[in-house]
Amino acid sequence: MRFLILNADYPLFLEWLYTRHAGMELQPYAEQLRMRYESLFGVADFYSGNLRALGHEASDLYVNNQALQQAWMREQYGPTACEVPDDSRPTPVARLRTIAGRTPLRRLKPFLTRWLDHQASRQRSWGEQVLVKQIRHYRPDVVLNQDMCWAGGQFWREMKPYIRLLVGQIASPLPKDGDLGAYDLVVSSLPNFVDYFKRHGVKSELHRLAFEPRVLEIAASTADACEPIDLSFVGSLTADHRARVRLLETLSEHVGIQVWGRGVDSLSASSPLHQCWKGEAWGVDMYRMLARSRITINHHIDVSEGFANNMRLFEATGVGSLLMTDWKANLTDMFEPGKEIVAYRHPEECVQLVRHYLAHESARAAVARAGQERTLRDHTYLSRMTELVEIVKRYL
């Protein structure tokens, strides 16, 4: 099968990546893509690489990486094709919308506004125009869209003639428009999301996250030469993570913690986390930090409800840190609490567990080692891609 995997990167990560590699935006498409993979951010080439290892064709597209997309256009269609239109200039539809807003004809205005909304939906952005060309170029059997917020249902309905199976993947807040009618299947690592989709008539399957063992070649070897970190957290601190912020503030006040991640600007000025924040840690840097950590804290996003599901479960255990995570009913489907990971039910218990394992190194090391062994045995991307192929076959 031929897979086309779509993703979008955080703008802050893209700024970090292209600053780290001066002149990267001038490199050929393949070279930029290679550097993106080597950053190890997100799922990098963990899906495509393991699908190819299983004998399939697989390509990645980072739809919001303008420099990368420009390089693709330049190599496919020539130097002028990569020019991005000036979005500051109003489009014909935008000009008509301004006129509609000024018209005194009250009865006409609602009809004119609806017509303009329809016309605006048909005017694709430059990024969507590039994606159209890429889909027609690759002619994939399966499109796996890992950023379902990036393009709406109308766009995907128009692309259906070029795709045998359109699969969405999501475990974060759902797209605002909620238009999932174009998708043949939606996979999620959250059981409650799978149930939600099925209740609303959307075919859905559970597909968990994982760890890529290749990471160990880079992260663990470098971490051995660095000073260990007793207690760490890496992740977001946004409005979607209010309970997480309260937990980390409690830990900072009682045992001390080093925090990496985005969203610190959204914290109150009085939050003690400002003193704990060490900056952002993307990809390789994040893995190295986790590998240095004796204990790393995990706490799920609010939309996960009662279910364990995020990349940190596997990233932390995979590099050999002791994972201390919030208790969820399905944790035992992935790990054995108390033996392979440690689970807490409230902030005060988390403080007690941190103190215990920092004071008992042999017990800490035993849990960390068992967690890593479990992840490397059962939770690799090669295993997950084997499962994904079987899921896809049922829907083709």
Protein Blocks (a to p, Z undefined) as FASTA:
>chain_A
ZZdddddddfklmmmmmmmmghklmpcfklmmmmmmmnopajljmmmmmmmmnopacddd
dfklmklmmmmmmmmnojklmpccdfkbccfklmmmmmmmmpmblklmmmmmmmmmmmmm
mmccfklmmmmmmmmmnopabdcdfblklpcfklmmmmmmmpfbdcdddfbdcdfklpak
lpmbdcdfbfklmmmmmmnopacddddddddfklmmmmmmmmmmpccdfbdceddddfkl
mmmmmmmmmmmmmnopadedehklmpcfklmklmmpgbjcehjlmmmmmmmpmbdcdddd
fklmmaccdfklmmmmmnopacdddddfklmmmbcghklmccdfbfklmmmmmmmmmmmm
mlmmmmmmmmmmmmmmmmcfklmmmmmmmmmmmmZZ
